[in-house]
């Protein structure tokens, strides 16, 4: 796992714990210190984390990112 992936994964986990819903890609970008216009970068990193099994998407929800199987 890369440093950026770990940063995003920890942000998503903490955001969900505090808010009970997942962050948007814009919120992930801002929370990880990327510019708001870098939401595409946050999306790409989240896609990598999904592929690696660290994040998952719940079907039928708008903010649908979840930490998969309690990882990290």
C-alpha positions in Angstrom: 0.0 0.0 0.0 1.3 3.4 -0.9 1.6 6.4 1.5 -1.2 8.2 -0.4 -3.5 5.1 -0.3 -2.9 4.8 3.5 -3.7 8.5 4.0 -6.9 8.2 2.0 -8.0 4.9 3.8 -7.4 6.4 7.2 -9.3 9.6 6.2 -12.3 7.6 5.0 -12.3 5.4 8.1 -12.2 8.4 10.4 -14.7 10.4 8.4 -17.2 7.5 8.6 -16.6 7.0 12.3 -17.4 10.7 12.9 -20.2 11.3 10.5 -21.9 7.8 10.0 -21.7 8.3 6.2 -18.9 8.2 3.7 -17.1 11.3 2.4 -17.4 12.6 -1.1 -14.3 12.5 -3.3 -14.1 16.3 -2.9 -14.0 15.9 0.9 -11.4 13.2 0.6 -9.2 15.4 -1.6 -9.6 18.3 0.8 -9.1 16.2 4.0 -5.9 14.6 2.6 -4.4 17.9 1.7 -5.1 17.8 -2.0 -6.7 20.7 -3.8 -10.4 20.6 -4.3 -9.9 20.2 -8.0 -7.9 17.0 -7.3 -11.1 15.0 -6.5 -10.2 12.9 -9.6 -7.0 12.0 -7.8 -9.0 11.0 -4.7 -11.3 8.9 -7.0 -8.3 7.2 -8.6 -6.8 6.3 -5.2 -10.2 5.0 -3.9 -10.5 2.8 -7.0 -7.1 1.3 -6.3 -8.1 0.7 -2.7 -11.3 -1.0 -3.9 -9.3 -3.2 -6.3 -6.9 -4.1 -3.4 -9.8 -5.0 -1.1 -9.4 -2.2 1.4 -12.5 -0.3 0.4 -15.8 -1.4 -1.0 -18.9 0.3 -2.3 -22.4 -0.4 -1.0 -25.0 -0.7 -3.8 -27.9 1.7 -3.9 -26.3 4.5 -1.8 -25.1 7.9 -2.9 -22.1 8.1 -0.5 -21.3 4.4 -0.7 -17.7 3.9 0.3 -17.1 1.6 3.3 -13.9 0.1 4.8 -13.9 -3.5 3.7 -14.0 -6.2 6.3 -12.7 -3.9 9.0 -9.3 -3.5 7.4 -7.0 -1.0 9.0 
